[in-house]
Amino acid sequence: MKTLNEPKENNKTGKEFELRFLHELYEHIRKKKIKCEVFQPIVDDNGIDYIIRTNNGEYREIQIKSRTKKRPFTIKTDFTRPKDYWLILYYNEDNDKNMYILNKTDIAHVIKKYGHINITKELEQYKTDTGDFSRLFKNK
């Protein structure tokens, strides 16, 4: 009988930040009294960690990425996603926690300009306070 291997360290870290996102998102929703629903796919084969249905019926597909060392977030240059795809990047280094929120247009712009997404000056405009998800709930 086969036994399951221990998850790789980066998988553990990834799940930790996904759960952190969920906790912080619910805190934001509660404090701001936002009406929405949050879903989690059973399997993460398509780079979607959560789906948010807003009170006006729009859906946001969310992927969470995290890093503990400065290195590029790997995203393909042929990036194709639904129009309401959002990327939440967590970066944690020496207790300096940062969060970046990018939508599909932002991601395409950064990749076109730099060829990848890296936590450097190119992402400063997308930086937000950890736990502030207001941008996800703004109407178009």
C-alpha positions as CSV (number, residue, x, y, z in Angstrom):
1,M,0.0,0.0,0.0
2,K,1.4,3.4,-1.0
3,T,1.6,6.1,1.6
4,L,1.4,9.8,0.9
5,N,4.6,11.7,1.0
6,E,5.0,14.8,3.2
7,P,4.1,17.9,1.2
8,K,7.0,19.9,-0.1
9,E,8.0,22.9,1.9
10,N,6.8,25.3,-0.8
11,N,3.4,23.6,-0.8
12,K,3.1,24.0,2.9
13,T,4.0,27.7,2.6
14,G,1.5,28.1,-0.3
15,K,-1.3,26.6,1.7
16,E,-0.4,28.7,4.7
17,F,-0.8,31.9,2.7
18,E,-4.0,30.7,1.1
19,L,-5.5,30.2,4.5
20,R,-4.1,33.5,5.7
21,F,-5.7,35.1,2.7
22,L,-9.1,33.5,3.5
23,H,-8.9,34.7,7.1
24,E,-7.9,38.2,6.2
25,L,-10.6,38.3,3.4
26,Y,-13.3,37.3,5.8
27,E,-12.1,39.9,8.3
28,H,-12.3,42.5,5.6
29,I,-15.8,41.4,4.5
30,R,-17.0,41.4,8.1
31,K,-15.6,44.9,8.9
32,K,-16.8,46.5,5.7
33,K,-20.2,44.6,5.8
34,I,-19.7,43.4,2.2
35,K,-22.3,41.0,0.8
36,C,-20.6,38.3,-1.2
37,E,-19.9,34.5,-1.3
38,V,-16.5,32.9,-1.3
39,F,-15.9,29.4,-2.9
40,Q,-12.9,27.2,-3.0
41,P,-12.4,24.7,-5.8
42,I,-11.9,21.1,-4.6
43,V,-8.9,20.7,-7.0
44,D,-6.5,23.5,-7.9
45,D,-5.5,22.4,-11.4
46,N,-6.2,25.7,-13.1
47,G,-4.5,28.2,-10.9
48,I,-7.7,29.2,-9.1
49,D,-7.6,29.1,-5.3
50,Y,-10.8,30.9,-4.6
51,I,-13.8,32.4,-6.4
52,I,-15.7,35.4,-5.1
53,R,-19.2,36.1,-6.2
54,T,-19.9,39.8,-5.5
55,N,-23.3,41.2,-4.4
56,N,-24.0,42.3,-8.0
57,G,-23.4,38.7,-9.4
58,E,-19.9,39.3,-10.8
59,Y,-17.3,36.5,-10.2
60,R,-13.6,37.1,-9.3
61,E,-11.2,34.2,-9.8
62,I,-8.4,34.5,-7.3
63,Q,-4.9,32.9,-7.3
64,I,-2.7,33.3,-4.2
65,K,1.1,33.3,-4.6
66,S,3.5,33.7,-1.8
67,R,7.3,34.0,-1.4
68,T,9.6,34.2,1.6
69,K,12.6,35.3,-0.4
70,K,13.0,37.8,-3.2
71,R,12.6,35.9,-6.4
72,P,10.3,36.3,-9.4
73,F,6.7,35.0,-9.3
74,T,6.6,32.7,-12.2
75,I,3.8,33.6,-14.6
76,K,3.8,32.6,-18.2
77,T,4.3,35.3,-20.8
78,D,1.4,33.8,-22.8
79,F,-0.8,34.6,-19.9
80,T,-4.5,33.9,-20.8
81,R,-7.1,34.1,-18.1
82,P,-10.8,35.0,-17.8
83,K,-11.4,38.8,-17.6
84,D,-12.1,38.7,-13.9
85,Y,-8.9,37.0,-12.8
86,W,-7.0,38.4,-9.8
87,L,-3.6,37.6,-8.4
88,I,-2.8,38.2,-4.7
89,L,0.9,38.2,-4.0
90,Y,2.2,37.9,-0.5
91,Y,5.8,38.6,0.2
92,N,7.2,38.0,3.7
93,E,10.8,38.8,4.5
94,D,12.2,39.4,8.0
95,N,8.6,40.2,9.4
96,D,8.1,42.8,6.6
97,K,4.8,41.5,5.2
98,N,3.6,43.0,1.9
99,M,0.6,42.3,-0.2
100,Y,0.0,43.1,-3.9
101,I,-3.3,42.9,-5.7
102,L,-3.3,42.7,-9.5
103,N,-6.1,42.1,-11.9
104,K,-5.7,40.6,-15.3
105,T,-5.0,43.9,-17.0
106,D,-2.3,44.7,-14.4
107,I,-0.6,41.3,-14.9
108,A,-0.6,41.6,-18.7
109,H,1.0,45.1,-18.4
110,V,3.7,44.0,-16.0
111,I,4.6,40.9,-18.0
112,K,4.7,42.9,-21.3
113,K,7.0,45.5,-19.8
114,Y,9.3,43.2,-17.7
115,G,8.7,39.7,-19.0
116,H,7.9,38.4,-15.5
117,I,6.5,39.5,-12.2
118,N,9.1,40.3,-9.5
119,I,8.8,42.0,-6.1
120,T,10.7,45.2,-7.0
121,K,9.8,48.7,-8.0
122,E,7.5,47.5,-10.9
123,L,4.9,46.3,-8.4
124,E,4.9,49.2,-6.0
125,Q,1.7,50.7,-7.6
126,Y,-0.1,47.4,-6.7
127,K,1.0,47.3,-3.1
128,T,-1.7,47.5,-0.5
129,D,-2.0,47.1,3.2
130,T,-2.1,43.5,4.2
131,G,-5.8,42.6,4.8
132,D,-7.2,45.5,2.7
133,F,-9.1,43.8,-0.2
134,S,-11.1,46.9,-1.2
135,R,-9.8,46.7,-4.7
136,L,-11.4,43.3,-5.2
137,F,-14.9,44.7,-4.5
138,K,-14.8,47.9,-6.6
139,N,-17.4,48.0,-9.3
140,K,-16.1,48.3,-12.8
